Amino acid sequence: MIWSVSILELTKYQALSNDYLVLDLPADLDQVVPLLPLLCDRHRGLGADGLLAFDPSELFVRIFNPDGSEAEKSGNGLRIAACHAVLRHGAGAEFEIGTMARANPVRIVEVRGACVVSELDIGAPTLEPDRWVFIETAAGRARCRLANVGNPHCVVFGEPVTRERCRELGPLIEKHPMFPNRTNVQLAEVLDRGHARIEIWERGAGYTLASGTSASAVAAVLIHMELTEEVLRVQMPGGTLSIRQQPGGELVQAGPAQRVYRAEVDLSDFAS
Protein backbone atom coordinates (compact mmCIF):
# COMPACT_ATOMS: atom_id res chain seq x y z
CA MET A 1 0.00 0.00 0.00
CA ILE A 2 1.27 3.48 -0.89
CA TRP A 3 0.59 6.25 1.64
CA SER A 4 0.19 9.71 0.07
CA VAL A 5 0.35 11.37 3.51
CA SER A 6 1.96 9.18 6.15
CA ILE A 7 2.12 11.48 9.18
CA LEU A 8 -1.06 12.70 10.87
CA GLU A 9 -1.44 15.06 13.79
CA LEU A 10 -4.22 13.80 16.06
CA THR A 11 -5.51 15.33 19.28
CA LYS A 12 -7.28 13.21 21.86
CA TYR A 13 -10.11 14.65 23.95
CA GLN A 14 -12.53 13.19 26.47
CA ALA A 15 -15.98 14.31 27.59
CA LEU A 16 -17.20 12.40 30.65
CA SER A 17 -14.79 9.59 29.67
CA ASN A 18 -16.26 9.40 26.14
CA ASP A 19 -13.06 9.91 24.14
CA TYR A 20 -12.43 10.93 20.54
CA LEU A 21 -9.46 11.54 18.30
CA VAL A 22 -9.73 14.86 16.45
CA LEU A 23 -8.24 15.27 12.99
CA ASP A 24 -8.17 18.69 11.37
CA LEU A 25 -9.17 18.83 7.72
CA PRO A 26 -8.05 18.85 5.01
CA ALA A 27 -6.89 15.25 5.33
CA ASP A 28 -7.22 12.10 3.24
CA LEU A 29 -10.09 10.36 5.01
CA ASP A 30 -9.99 7.55 2.46
CA GLN A 31 -6.67 6.55 4.06
CA VAL A 32 -7.63 7.19 7.66
CA VAL A 33 -11.14 5.74 8.00
CA PRO A 34 -10.22 2.14 7.03
CA LEU A 35 -7.59 2.22 9.81
CA LEU A 36 -10.01 3.31 12.54
CA PRO A 37 -10.50 -0.20 13.98
CA LEU A 38 -6.75 -0.21 14.70
CA LEU A 39 -6.32 3.46 15.59
CA CYS A 40 -9.22 3.30 18.07
CA ASP A 41 -8.20 -0.03 19.55
CA ARG A 42 -7.16 0.42 23.19
CA HIS A 43 -4.40 -2.20 22.99
CA ARG A 44 -3.11 -1.94 19.42
CA GLY A 45 -3.68 1.76 18.74
CA LEU A 46 -4.28 5.10 20.45
CA GLY A 47 -7.62 4.05 21.91
CA ALA A 48 -10.82 6.04 21.36
CA ASP A 49 -14.59 5.84 20.93
CA GLY A 50 -14.23 7.33 17.46
CA LEU A 51 -12.76 10.02 15.22
CA LEU A 52 -13.92 13.59 14.66
CA ALA A 53 -12.88 14.99 11.28
CA PHE A 54 -13.03 18.73 11.92
CA ASP A 55 -13.01 21.49 9.32
CA PRO A 56 -11.78 24.62 11.15
CA SER A 57 -12.63 26.96 8.27
CA GLU A 58 -16.29 25.91 8.23
CA LEU A 59 -16.63 24.78 11.87
CA PHE A 60 -18.04 21.52 10.52
CA VAL A 61 -17.47 18.02 11.88
CA ARG A 62 -17.90 14.49 10.58
CA ILE A 63 -18.18 11.76 13.20
CA PHE A 64 -16.78 8.26 12.65
CA ASN A 65 -17.24 5.21 14.87
CA PRO A 66 -14.38 2.81 15.66
CA ASP A 67 -15.75 0.36 13.08
CA GLY A 68 -15.43 3.02 10.36
CA SER A 69 -19.15 3.75 10.05
CA GLU A 70 -20.24 7.39 10.08
CA ALA A 71 -22.61 8.69 12.77
CA GLU A 72 -25.13 11.46 12.22
CA LYS A 73 -24.46 13.10 15.58
CA SER A 74 -22.66 12.80 18.92
CA GLY A 75 -23.40 15.14 21.79
CA ASN A 76 -20.09 14.55 23.53
CA GLY A 77 -18.38 14.61 20.14
CA LEU A 78 -19.87 18.02 19.36
CA ARG A 79 -18.81 19.40 22.73
CA ILE A 80 -15.33 18.01 22.06
CA ALA A 81 -15.35 19.70 18.65
CA ALA A 82 -16.34 22.94 20.38
CA CYS A 83 -13.49 22.47 22.88
CA HIS A 84 -11.06 21.94 19.98
CA ALA A 85 -12.43 25.00 18.17
CA VAL A 86 -11.73 27.11 21.26
CA LEU A 87 -8.36 25.70 22.32
CA ARG A 88 -6.81 25.16 18.89
CA HIS A 89 -8.57 27.63 16.61
CA GLY A 90 -9.57 30.51 18.88
CA ALA A 91 -13.35 30.27 18.55
CA GLY A 92 -15.34 32.81 20.56
CA ALA A 93 -18.00 32.53 23.24
CA GLU A 94 -20.88 31.64 20.91
CA PHE A 95 -20.77 29.84 17.56
CA GLU A 96 -22.25 26.90 15.68
CA ILE A 97 -20.79 23.48 14.91
CA GLY A 98 -22.17 22.03 11.67
CA THR A 99 -23.07 18.38 11.18
CA MET A 100 -24.72 16.57 8.29
CA ALA A 101 -28.22 17.46 9.48
CA ARG A 102 -27.97 20.94 11.00
CA ALA A 103 -25.97 23.73 12.58
CA ASN A 104 -25.69 23.11 16.34
CA PRO A 105 -25.49 26.27 18.50
CA VAL A 106 -22.77 26.28 21.16
CA ARG A 107 -22.27 28.63 24.10
CA ILE A 108 -18.98 28.50 25.99
CA VAL A 109 -19.62 28.61 29.73
CA GLU A 110 -16.08 28.35 31.08
CA VAL A 111 -12.50 27.67 29.99
CA ARG A 112 -10.17 26.15 32.60
CA GLY A 113 -6.81 25.32 31.02
CA ALA A 114 -7.42 22.34 28.72
CA CYS A 115 -11.04 21.95 29.90
CA VAL A 116 -13.94 23.73 28.21
CA VAL A 117 -17.46 23.68 29.64
CA SER A 118 -20.12 24.36 27.02
CA GLU A 119 -23.84 24.30 26.37
CA LEU A 120 -24.92 22.56 23.17
CA ASP A 121 -28.31 22.84 21.48
CA ILE A 122 -28.87 19.55 19.64
CA GLY A 123 -32.38 20.35 18.42
CA ALA A 124 -35.87 19.00 19.09
CA PRO A 125 -36.34 15.23 19.46
CA THR A 126 -38.66 13.02 17.46
CA LEU A 127 -40.51 10.40 19.51
CA GLU A 128 -42.08 7.96 17.07
CA PRO A 129 -44.00 5.84 17.65
CA ASP A 130 -45.39 7.52 20.77
CA ARG A 131 -46.07 4.20 22.53
CA TRP A 132 -44.32 1.25 24.09
CA VAL A 133 -42.37 -0.97 21.71
CA PHE A 134 -41.62 -4.56 22.71
CA ILE A 135 -38.56 -6.24 21.20
CA GLU A 136 -37.93 -9.96 21.44
CA THR A 137 -34.27 -10.92 21.82
CA ALA A 138 -32.27 -14.00 22.76
CA ALA A 139 -31.69 -12.31 26.14
CA GLY A 140 -35.37 -11.66 26.81
CA ARG A 141 -38.17 -9.28 25.87
CA ALA A 142 -37.30 -5.58 26.08
CA ARG A 143 -39.87 -2.85 26.85
CA CYS A 144 -38.73 0.26 24.98
CA ARG A 145 -39.42 3.78 23.84
CA LEU A 146 -37.84 5.07 20.62
CA ALA A 147 -36.33 8.52 20.15
CA ASN A 148 -34.36 10.36 17.50
CA VAL A 149 -32.19 13.36 18.39
CA GLY A 150 -30.44 13.49 15.04
CA ASN A 151 -29.45 9.83 15.49
CA PRO A 152 -31.62 6.85 16.55
CA HIS A 153 -32.05 5.62 20.12
CA CYS A 154 -33.88 2.79 21.84
CA VAL A 155 -34.53 3.50 25.53
CA VAL A 156 -35.14 0.31 27.54
CA PHE A 157 -37.14 0.33 30.78
CA GLY A 158 -37.64 -2.27 33.48
CA GLU A 159 -34.16 -3.80 33.23
CA PRO A 160 -31.29 -3.77 35.73
CA VAL A 161 -29.27 -0.67 34.86
CA THR A 162 -25.94 -2.46 35.00
CA ARG A 163 -22.89 -2.78 32.80
CA GLU A 164 -23.45 -6.54 32.56
CA ARG A 165 -27.05 -6.32 31.38
CA CYS A 166 -26.18 -3.52 28.96
CA ARG A 167 -23.42 -5.64 27.39
CA GLU A 168 -25.85 -8.54 27.13
CA LEU A 169 -28.90 -6.77 25.73
CA GLY A 170 -27.30 -3.83 23.89
CA PRO A 171 -25.79 -5.61 20.87
CA LEU A 172 -28.95 -7.67 20.34
CA ILE A 173 -31.14 -4.56 20.15
CA GLU A 174 -28.58 -2.54 18.17
CA LYS A 175 -28.69 -5.09 15.34
CA HIS A 176 -32.34 -6.14 15.67
CA PRO A 177 -34.21 -6.34 12.33
CA MET A 178 -36.47 -3.52 13.56
CA PHE A 179 -33.48 -1.20 13.04
CA PRO A 180 -32.04 -1.74 9.54
CA ASN A 181 -29.49 1.05 10.12
CA ARG A 182 -28.85 -0.15 13.71
CA THR A 183 -29.59 1.92 16.81
CA ASN A 184 -28.06 3.23 20.02
CA VAL A 185 -29.39 1.54 23.17
CA GLN A 186 -29.85 2.80 26.73
CA LEU A 187 -31.01 1.04 29.88
CA ALA A 188 -32.75 3.73 31.92
CA GLU A 189 -34.23 4.31 35.36
CA VAL A 190 -35.67 7.40 37.03
CA LEU A 191 -34.07 8.24 40.39
CA ASP A 192 -36.33 11.22 41.16
CA ARG A 193 -38.00 14.12 39.32
CA GLY A 194 -34.63 15.71 38.60
CA HIS A 195 -32.34 12.72 38.09
CA ALA A 196 -32.05 9.60 35.94
CA ARG A 197 -29.41 6.91 35.55
CA ILE A 198 -28.47 5.09 32.35
CA GLU A 199 -26.10 2.52 30.85
CA ILE A 200 -25.19 2.86 27.17
CA TRP A 201 -24.55 0.60 24.22
CA GLU A 202 -23.46 2.82 21.33
CA ARG A 203 -24.07 1.91 17.72
CA GLY A 204 -20.76 1.13 16.03
CA ALA A 205 -18.77 1.54 19.27
CA GLY A 206 -20.24 -0.86 21.82
CA TYR A 207 -20.38 -0.34 25.58
CA THR A 208 -19.67 3.32 26.30
CA LEU A 209 -19.10 5.20 29.56
CA ALA A 210 -21.02 8.28 28.43
CA SER A 211 -22.95 9.61 25.45
CA GLY A 212 -24.41 13.07 25.06
CA THR A 213 -27.08 12.10 22.56
CA SER A 214 -27.99 9.04 24.66
CA ALA A 215 -28.48 11.25 27.71
CA SER A 216 -30.52 13.67 25.62
CA ALA A 217 -32.68 10.93 24.10
CA VAL A 218 -33.44 9.47 27.53
CA ALA A 219 -34.23 12.95 28.88
CA ALA A 220 -36.57 13.59 25.95
CA VAL A 221 -38.48 10.38 26.64
CA LEU A 222 -38.71 10.97 30.40
CA ILE A 223 -39.84 14.58 29.98
CA HIS A 224 -42.44 13.56 27.38
CA MET A 225 -43.80 10.84 29.68
CA GLU A 226 -43.89 13.39 32.53
CA LEU A 227 -41.65 11.20 34.67
CA THR A 228 -39.23 14.09 35.31
CA GLU A 229 -39.10 17.86 35.18
CA GLU A 230 -37.94 19.63 32.02
CA VAL A 231 -34.50 20.11 33.57
CA LEU A 232 -32.71 17.01 34.79
CA ARG A 233 -29.31 15.45 35.35
CA VAL A 234 -28.54 12.16 33.64
CA GLN A 235 -26.01 10.00 35.45
CA MET A 236 -23.72 7.76 33.38
CA PRO A 237 -20.70 5.66 34.40
CA GLY A 238 -18.39 8.36 33.01
CA GLY A 239 -20.14 11.30 34.67
CA THR A 240 -23.31 13.36 34.77
CA LEU A 241 -24.77 15.58 32.05
CA SER A 242 -27.31 18.34 32.61
CA ILE A 243 -30.16 18.39 30.08
CA ARG A 244 -32.96 20.90 29.71
CA GLN A 245 -35.79 21.21 27.19
CA GLN A 246 -36.54 24.68 25.94
CA PRO A 247 -40.09 25.97 25.28
CA GLY A 248 -39.68 25.24 21.56
CA GLY A 249 -38.74 21.63 22.29
CA GLU A 250 -34.99 21.93 21.67
CA LEU A 251 -32.72 19.95 23.98
CA VAL A 252 -29.73 21.73 25.49
CA GLN A 253 -26.97 19.76 27.21
CA ALA A 254 -24.27 21.26 29.41
CA GLY A 255 -21.00 19.61 30.35
CA PRO A 256 -17.21 19.58 30.06
CA ALA A 257 -14.76 18.42 27.42
CA GLN A 258 -11.01 18.22 27.93
CA ARG A 259 -7.91 17.87 25.79
CA VAL A 260 -5.86 14.84 26.81
CA TYR A 261 -2.86 14.86 24.46
CA ARG A 262 -1.58 15.63 20.98
CA ALA A 263 0.26 13.03 18.93
CA GLU A 264 1.90 12.51 15.57
CA VAL A 265 0.91 9.19 14.05
CA ASP A 266 2.69 7.47 11.17
CA LEU A 267 -0.01 5.65 9.22
CA SER A 268 2.53 3.30 7.74
CA ASP A 269 2.93 1.81 11.22
CA PHE A 270 -0.62 0.47 10.84
CA ALA A 271 -0.12 -0.98 7.36
CA SER A 272 -0.86 -4.70 7.14
Buried (B, 14 or more C-beta within 10 A) or exposed (E): EEEEEEEBEBBBBBBBBBBBBBBBBEBEBEBBBEBBBBBBBEEEBBBBBBBBBBBBEEBBBBBBBBEBBBBBBBBBBBBBBBBBBBBBEEBEEEBBBBBEEBBBBBBBEEBEEEBBBBBBBBBBBBBEEEEEBEBEBEBEEBEBBBBBBBBBBBBBBEBEBEBEBBEBBBBBBBBBEEBEEBBBBBBBBBBEEEBBBBBBBBBBBBBBBBBBBBBBBBBBBBBBEEBBBBBBBBBBBBBBBBBBBEEEEBBBBBBBBBBBEEEEBEBEEBEE
